[in-house]
Each structure stands twice: as structure tokens, then as C-alpha cells.
Amino acid sequence: MPATVIHSARVVSGRDTVTDAWVRFDGSLVAARGIGEGWREALSPGDQVTDAAGRHLVPGFIDLHCHGAGGASVEEGDQAIDRVLGVHNAHGTTRSVLSLVTAPVEALADRLETIGRVAASDPRVLGAHLEGPFLDHEFRGAHDPAQLRDADAASVDRLLEAANGCLRQITIAPEHPGGRDAIARFVDAGVAVAVGHTGADFETALAAFDSGASILTHAFNGMRGIHHRAPGPVIAAMHADHVTLEIINDGVHVHPDVVSLAFSGAPGRLALITDAMAAAGAADGEYLLGSLEVIVAGGVARLLAGGSIAGSTLTQDEALRRAVVDSRIPLADAVGALTETPAAAVGRAADLGRLDPGYAADAVLLGDDLSVDAVWGAGARLA
């Protein structure tokens, strides 16, 4: 793979902005970085050179929570996963945690094995996220109620065995029998445990975070809201300073001013996710999310039965634009919520989410309107 040099950029990385900057990718890593004309000295014959012409260059976006795109869902296997990744690559996402909706344990085990196999050969896949089956019935959202279950030890062990190290995150309702034990088991296995689709109150959520849970799945959605005498799991997550709060910033799931409030309440700990289902990057119409029928109209996905919001059609570049324009978040902080913060949430802060030497050569070149002009992943041009 030829080396790549991108120069004359406004590099936004590490919640800082450097003008007239350049970076050099050699293989899959950032090899060097500087300012001014120093890139010319780093240039070698055969290098691919991109003039950023003053545009923003940011680390590749990392999505902790993605179910599908382009008419495909990750449950459908290798080819579908490749299609999903391709759609999100075009919108700046270079690394994804692939999310599975609630299903029977053996079906989830099979799907975990597939994701593990893909992740072993495709650097775009960080691993799997089990969004279920250990969820609350009342706050289940678009999860099949017939497949929800308590977190018994045999099921936990079966899922960990099938994952064989590829499970990055699991969402659990901690208030149900077996929930606290499952949190401990998954954390011991190196899995980031998220509280979500839960009826937990403030105290129960805080106890789960004290037990090792470290993510709040799509904050404000699938949980109790904030009340001045019953603050609920969102405030518990803000209180526990090791917890990352996921936000679906599509203008539907969370109001822009509430997004701004969340950035203020948990500075440096928000991760902008898509929670995208198959209709992302595809037309309105009827889809399946797991075993449930979904209708997408005007880009909003809802269950055909009951009308609950069923994931999103969001891409991360849109989440970035909405954060900056609608919620008035400084660009460096919004970029951090797409890069550094999600990388740290799944234990990859040392090699993902920054444009520094030794980090992965993942980058997005953005136009003045924050549209995506070019994407690199592991040093290769993706879009």
C-alpha cells in the first residue's frame, strides 16, 4: 500500500485544532504529523498526496451501535455486513461495533461467531454489541418481547463462548434477576456493559455503574426520563464519571437542546452513535428489525405494531452536523464524541480516535459545510 500525505489541513484531533497541518499515513498507521511545509521533507516517491486546501481533517468516526444500512442488517451474514459497512464508510465511519437485536440465545451465538470471523479479517469491524436479550419488557422498544429473558449464568457463558473475544459491548437491564451477576461476569471477560432498555431508577442504575457497567445505551431512549425528584439513569450516568453516554443525534430521538444539556452534563463522555437499521442510506418502506416489522417514513423508523421508534436511519456525518449546527456544540467537542470517546469506551483509546503517530490511519476530510469529501481507513482510501 503506498503511503499517503494529506497537507494544508485544519486537523481537529484530541479536542484541539491545528491549522496548516499535515499527516502522513504509512501502511495502516499514522507515521508522522506536522505543520507548514514539513510534509515535503517527509514525502517519498510514489506517495499519494492530497491537498486539503484548508478543509478540516478529523479522525475516522467510530460507531458503537449500528444494526444496518443500505437495505441490509448485520444479522444477515458476511455480504450484508460488507454492504452495511460500505454505506457508513461513505459517511465517515471507519470503525463499527455491529449490534444485534434480541433473539434466541443460540441464534445470537451463531451471529456472534459470524461477526467474530468478519472482524478477524476486516479492520472496519471492532466487534459485536448484544442489545439484548437481557432487557426490560416495558422499556423494550423495538425488541421482540417473546425473546426477552433474565440473565441466567448458562446463557451468559454460552454467549461469551460463542463470541470468543469479539463481544465489545452488551446492553443489560440491571434491575432484573441475574443482572448484577451478569454485569460482573461480562466485565471480568473484558466486555463493556451498558445499562439500557431498563426500568431502573437512579439508585439501581448507579449501583450497576458502581458494579462495573460503563456505558448508557442511547441515553434518554428506552429508560425513565429525568424528573426533579426521580433523576433516573441519565443523571446516574452523568454522576458516575467513568460512564460513556450514547446519543442518537438525529433530531428525532433527542431534542437538540437536550443534546446540548447532555454535552454539558457529561463533558468528554458523550458518544454520538447511529443505532442505524437497514433503511439507513436506503429508501423509505417496510423493513425487518430482527423479527419485527418496521415502517420507515420520512427517514423515521417505527414498529408497524405499536409505533415505537425502531432504530434510526442516521449516519455519523449527519450526527456531527446536527451537533454543531442545531445543538451549538464546538466542532472539536463534537468530533471527540465521534472519535476519542467511543474509542475509549471499548478499550481502544491507545490506537484509535486521534490523528497522532502510532494511531490507526483513519481520517475524514470535511468540507466547509461538514460534508464528507474523502475517507481513509487503516491507510486505505474508503470513500
Steps between C-alpha positions, in 0.01 A plus 500: 500500500651837402545757774258794514574862583217746571617860535368854550226375732330626813557187709240452772619229737528460875245780544750743348527666159829558316503705180727447200567148623597179324499130574674206338352150494738209452323167478212491747646756743563870531876526448555873547324830553611862479419852384594719207718371219661220700291246307725552199799366693296197607397427141631188324469396135167332438320664790139598440457870579174677587480878532239569768494867394409615850222249556451317830675165539368295792552144625274235353164474670437206735145367540435300816147404399403410143245242379497554125491717187441483128204266542710245692523398865804356674297189594498401131866393483829588334377663178240705685762618748724615215210694351418661833861605551527642149204731552635630830854533360366750248375711793829500690466195724822298485445264797173345614374287784230287337182479705267202527138534613333258741468143374523146642834436668611242243416735212705772667785253551505422127498870410780573745712233333436664162597847625810355663605341172447826309680707763805273477557606138332842469643785711179699453325266747589556865281215618143440610244666723220291647202729546304232684362256593538608866269803475191635676162426346347843558798685354578244228445738207541307174599168657291183472328458840478123453881474499579713805642309796683535827878473495553142614858374537467234227390756239774743598766229469364380165513849350853561627612165361351570158645851488853372562624848583305699239227625736577865567178610670178359643190689609332376819205609715672467840184492709400148392606172665855408404577849371765594755671160473500528121660844518785358707543201267512709184730762651739226614500373140604844370158598364371855545160471669235757415188581699203535268146401407448517872249603761777567751474801725794726590622282788480174304678647199769651721551164671546338157761761410671444835507127413690566177246599235658780296260602220143632487329367187341781293448737793143627552356221280387165641512619862336724757534872437640770724267621777607752760430252781574180305808573288518157337782326312613797289595703807652188656723467192598866523578449871724197435797661330625180332179454299460580129156622392386399152285755314299447178524853363253482210261771615236234575630297794630796705418871473800715398489700824499176702804388300667827603402433862656153482829638365504744793404235756763247394781689328729274302277197562241515221521259207292589194365172363270418211294204627444473125277226362479368144330810361802725561622605157194337342144592408196530723290186517449181698791322669573239764689579820579159639162327487288817515346689208604864464359776282732786402335827396685827458815328622342413837479129586210375714358160585204412284327369815486763771702777335808492725812658351701215348859610467591778260607578145778722630859522375779645710574796276141615551537450876808725487325772302198495732723524806683805365212680329191407703650441846779760472772259611855617421636302205793354696263366768259358242787328318620359831157343551545314171863399549686512832205431727364190324853364458556525874161346578604170343861500615665636185613842621865410440469445125173646369332840500795738450722611213826447687801286403440137590122528476294338227508682168127574507396847384214702355545812288207736553376787287408839644143377548632190682413275208731205438752559220728198555547210740802285587492187714812312615691705243281406201266735319146383585289777348 
